[in-house]
Amino acid sequence: MKKEKNYYSLPARVPFYYGWIVLPVCILTLLLSIPGQPDGIGVFKDSLISEYNISDIQFSTLFGISTVLVAFIFPFSGKLIDRVGVRKLVPFAVLLMSVMIISITVLPSLVHSDSASRFPALATLGIYVFVLRFCAQGCMGISSRITLGKWFSRRRGLATAVFTLVTNFGFNMSPFLLNRLVDWAGWIKAYRFVSIYILLPFSVFVYIFVRNTPEQCGLSLDEVSADNCDSEDACESSSNEKCYTAKQALRTFVFWVFLLGVGFQAMYMTSIMIHISSIGSNSQLTRNQTYDGFILISIFAMIANVSGGWLSDKFKIKYHLAFMLFAQIIATAGLFFFDRATFRMIFFIGYGLSVGLFSVLQVVAWPKLFGRKYLGEIIGFSMFFIVLLTSIGPFLFSLSPHYTGGYNCILVICMCVSLLIGVICLQTKDPAEPIEKCF
């Protein structure tokens, strides 16, 4: 990546630190990945299953296989982001997602599937899930977090609080809003509206405003310019920063503990979002009763976003991981009696807190523990592992009611795993500093 000439650089002409412009661009990038995230796919799942005449287990299997295939690309995506930059990669991903969404609304009339031959429908949906998951999580999701981590250091907690506050509110509100849009316009018109009127314009917007790193623009980390720092320490913050390579990070115990904790939370969230309609149906709840509670989730996710982001600059990040897993246990307990209003509220509160802290950890943990220089490669590997887990989760959840008559068995397993990882994480210590310096 070439360094921009300072005079012609938009970041250099802005009278304040350009990271505060990059921040809303990162927020929008993550929010507009929702159509390819479990939160968005889950809303359209029933319509796709009905339209393509496949079973719930078949869709969950397609979701798992496609997501595993995408996972193997993530380490290379991380390296590509470090070398090429998000300014080129994200617009391409947004355009590709828009084209795939339009295609999936047209293909049902061309794919006629019956009980004797379902291969065309399965192949079509498999490609659909693969492309959407790659664009959403492999490009847009990972790029937004990497960019935010590279533009902030001393103010990373504040930037993370804003980032996670808005994005978690958007993610938790998205099933409610998308469900209302589907009810009002039908799933085909809803999908086309998202593709044509939201994703396509954003691909141009992100190319204009996003930048890869402050150093590339002639700026110092957290400051307006390298010649206008408010302190000597601030001017030297990026040059003195210690950074781990991906190989060095992989050799640390704390990396694997955080990876297991964050990965299991991602698997849990993916499974819940994919199967929340079935969980509600098993509890004799209507579709609207199930999704209306996501408003409450958004409120508690915002509380966790603000407090978690602010506290991340003051306390060791392992306490965030432990509390997230504890909140997940509380949420899981509420699912055992989901038909009762009190336990539904317990689920919504616990789930909201765990989702909020998960977003904070996704942004803060890796750069705080291992530095910024190789952040793309480190996050790329972590996403590879996380997506492998998320591909397994929905399939395991779909097997539970099939073999046990309900979700209680898989929920008990989730509680035990969360407790085990939480106890281990409290015993971890920060890794020793490597020799290499960043930038």
N, C-alpha and C positions, 0 to 999 in steps of 0.2 A: 504494500500500500504506500503510495507516494504522499508526502507531506504537502498540504495545501499551502499556497502562498498566503501569507498572513493578511495582506491588504485586500485581496479578493475573497477572503474567507468570510462567510456569513457569521460563524461563531466569533470571529475577532471584531466584527462591527457591532455586535450586540453589547449594550452598555452594562450588562450584568453577566454572570457566569452562564455559559451556554448550556451547562448541564440541566438547568431548570427548564430549558426548552426540550432537551432530549428526554427528560422525565415524562412529560405528557405523551410524547411520541411512543415511548416504551409502553406506557399504559394502554394506549390505543392499539398497539401491535398485539399485546397479549389479549385484550378484550375481543379483538376481531379474529382471534384464532378459535373462538368458542364453537363455531360450526364444525370444527374438526376435533373438538375435545369431547370427552364423555358427557359433559353437561349438555352440549348441543346435540350430539348423536342420539343420546338417550330420549330426547323429546320426539325425534323423528323415527325412532326405532320401530314403534308399533305400526306406523304408516308404511314404512319400507317392508316390514315383514308381511303385511297384508297385501301390498301391491305386488311384491315379487313371489308371494306364495311359498314362504319358507317358514321353518319353526324357530322358536326362541333359542333353542340350543344350537341350531345351525348358524344363526346370526352371531351368537356369542362365540362360537368356534371360529367364524370368519374374522370377528373382531380380534380374537386372540392371535390367530395365525398372521394376520396383516400387521398387527402391532409388533409381533416378534420380528418380522422381516424389517420393519422400520427401525427397530432397536439396533440392528446390526449396522445401520447407516450412521447412527448418532456420533460415534467417535470420530468419523470422517467429517461430519458436519461441524463438530466443534473445531477441528483443525482448520477447516475451510473458513469459518468465521474469523479465526485468529489471523489468517493470511489474507483473505479477500475482503472481509468486512461485511457488516450487516446492511450497509447502504445498497449493495447490489443484490444480496441474497434475499432480503425480506420482500422487496417488490415482486421478485420472481415467484416467491412462494404464495403471495396474496393472489397474483394473477392465476396461478395454477389451481389454487383452491376454488376460485370463482368459476373457472371453466369446468371443473369437475362437478360442482354443485349444479350448474346448468345442465350438464350431461345426464346426471342421475334423475332429473325431472323429465327428461325426454325419453330415456331408454325403456321405461316400463311398457310403452306402447309398441316397442320393437322386440322386447324379450317376452315371449309367451312360454311360461313354465307350467308344467303339470306334474302330477305325482310320478310319472314315468321318467321324465327328464327334467331335472332341475339345474343342470350344470350351467346353462347360460345365465340364469338368475344368480347363482352362487358366484360365478366368475365375475359378473358385473359388480355385485356388491363387494366382493373381495377387493377388486381394484379401487372401488370408491373409498372403502375404509382405509386402504393402504395409502392412497394419495392424500386424503384428508388428514390422517394421523401424521404423515411425514411433514406436510406443510404447517399444520397447526403446532405440533409438539416438537418436531425435529428442526424446524426453521424459525417460526414466529415466536414460539414459547421460549426456546433456548436463547434466541437472539435478544429478546427484550431484557432478560435477566443478566446476560453477559454485558450488554451495553450499559445497563444501570450500574453494574459492579465496576465497570471500567471508568465511569465518569465521576464517581463519588468515593471518598475515603473518610475524611473527618465528618462529613455530613451524611454518611451512608445510612445511619439510623433514621434520620429525618426523612431522607428521600425514600427509603424503604417503607416507612410508615405511610407516606402519601401513596406510593405505588401499590402497596398491598391493600390499603384501605379502599381505593377506587376499584382495583381489579377484583378483589374478593366480593365487593358489593355487586359488581357487574356479573361475576360468575354465578353468585348465589341467586341473583335475580333473573339470570338468563333462562333457566327452565320455566319459571313463572311467565316471563314475557314472551318467550318463544311458544309456549303452550297456548297463550292467549292469541298470538298471531296465527297459529295453526287453526285454532277454533274459529277465528274470524275469516281467514282467507283460504284455508285449506293448506295442506303441506306443500303442494307444488308451487303455488303462488308465494307462500312464505319463503321458501328456499330461493326462488328467483328474485324476490325483493332484496334479500340479504346479499345475494351475489352481485346484482346489477347496480343497486343504489347505495351500497355500503362498501363492499370489498373493492370494486373497480376504482372508484375515486381515491380510496385510501392508498392504493399502490403508487399513485402519483405523489400524494401528500408525503408519504414516508421517505421517498427518494429525495424530495426537496429539503427536508428538515433534519433527517437523522445524520449523525456523524459517528465514526467508529471509536475514536479515542480523543481526549483533549490534547495529547501530545502531537497527534497527527495534524491538529489545527493550529499548532503553535501556542497552545495554552498550557498552563500548569494545572495539575490536578487540584480541584476545588477552588481555583482562583480565576479572575477575569483574564489575565494574561501573565505570561512569564515575567514581564517587566512591572507588574502591578500587584505584587503579593502583599498581604497585610502583615506577614511575619516571615522571618528567615526560615523557621521550621516548615511553614506552609510551602515556601518556594522549593524546599528540598524534599518534600514529602514523597514525590514520585520517584526521585532518583535514589532515595534511601530505602525504598520499600523492598522487602525481601520476598522472593517468589519461589514457589515450588514448581518444578516440572510435573507433568502427569505421573511419570514413573516414580518420582520422589514421594508424591502424595499417596500413591497406591501402596507404598511400603509402610505407611503409618497406621496404627491401630485405630486412631480417632476417625480417620477417613471412612473405614469400613463400618464403624458403629453408626456414624451419621448417615452413611449411605443406606444401611439397613433400616434405620428409623424413618428417614424421609421416604425411602422406597416402599416400605410397608404402608405408610400413611397414604401414598399415592395409589397403591393397589386397593386399599380400603375405600378411598373416595371414588375411584373408578368403578369398583364393583357396586357400591351403593347407588351411584348415579345411573348405572345401566339397569339395575334391578329394582329401583325405588317404586316403579309402577307395580311390579309384581308383589313387592312387600306390602304395598298399600292394599292391593286386591286381596291378598291372603288375610289381611286384617279387616276385611269388609269395608274398606274406605273407598270413596269415589276418587276419580282422577284429580278433581279440583281440591278435595280435602288433602290429598297427598302433597300436591305441589304448592298449595297456599302457604304452608308452613315455611317455605324457603325464604319468605320475607323476614321471619324471625332469625333464621340462620344468618342472613345478611347483617342484621344488627349486631349479633355477637361476634361475627367475623370481623366487623369493623372495630369493635372494642379490642379484640386480639391484635389486629393490625396496628392500631395506634400505640397501644401499650407495648406490644412486642417489638415494634420498630424502634421506639424511644429507648426501651430498656436494653436493646442489643448493643448500644454503645457503652453501657454501664456495667453489664454483668456478662459472665461467660456464657457462650452460646449453648452450652450443653444443657443449661436449665430450661431454655426454650424447647429443646427437643424432648426433655423429660415431661414437661407440662403438656406438650402437644399430644404425646402418647397417653397421658392420663386423661385428657379430654376425650380422646378417641374411645377409651374404655367406658367413660360415662355415656357417650353417645350410643355405643353398642348395647349397653344395658337398657337404654330406652327402647330399642327395637324389639326386645323380647315381648313387650306388651304394647305394641304400636297402635292397637285399636283403642287404647285409653288415652284421653287427652293429656293427662299428667305425664305419662311416659313419652308421648310424642313431643312434649315440650322439653323433656330431659334430652331426647335425641337431638332436637333442633339446637339447643344451647351447647351441648357437648360437641356436636358436629361443627357448629359455627366457630367455636373456639379453636378446634383442631385445624380447621381449614385456614383460619386467619394466621395461626402460627406457622403452618406449613408454607404459606406464601412468604412469610418473613424469612424462614430458614432457606428457602430456595434462592433468595437474593443475597442474604447476608453471610450465611455459613461458609460457603466456598471461598469468596475473596477474603473474608476475615481470617480464615484458617490457613489459606495457601497462597494469597496474593492475587494480582490481576494479570500478570503477563501471559500466563498459560491458562487463563480462566476458561477459554473456549474449549480447550482440549480436556480439562478436568471436568467441566460440566457436561461435555459430550459423552465422556465415559460414564458419568453418574446417570445421565439420562438413558444411556444404553441399559444399565442395570435396572433403573426404575421402570422403564417401559417393559422390560421382560416381566417384571412382577405384575404390572398393570394388565399385561396380556393374559396372565394366568388367572388373576382374580375373578373376573366375570365368569369365566368357564367353571371355576370351582363353585362359585355362588349358584350357577345354574344347575349344577349337579346335586346340591344339597336338597332342594325341594323334590327333585326327581327320585332320590334314593331314601330320603328321611322324612319326606312329607312336609318340610318346612325349612326355614333358614337358621333355626336355633343351633344346630350342630356347627355350622361354619362360623357363626357369631361367637360361640364359646372359644373356638380356636383363635379367632382374632383377638379376643381379650387376653388370652394367655400369652400370645406372641408379643403383644404391645407391652404387657407388664414385664416380660423378660428383657426386652430391648431397653425399656425405660430404666430398669435397675442397673443394667450394664453401663448405660451412658453416663450415669451419675458418677461412675468410678473412673472415667476417662480424664486424661490430662492433655493440655495443648501440645502440639508437636514442637520439637526443637526447630530453630530457624536454620534454613539452608544457607549455603555460602552465596549463591547467585543473587544479584540485585535486579529489580525490575527496571525496564526502560533505560 
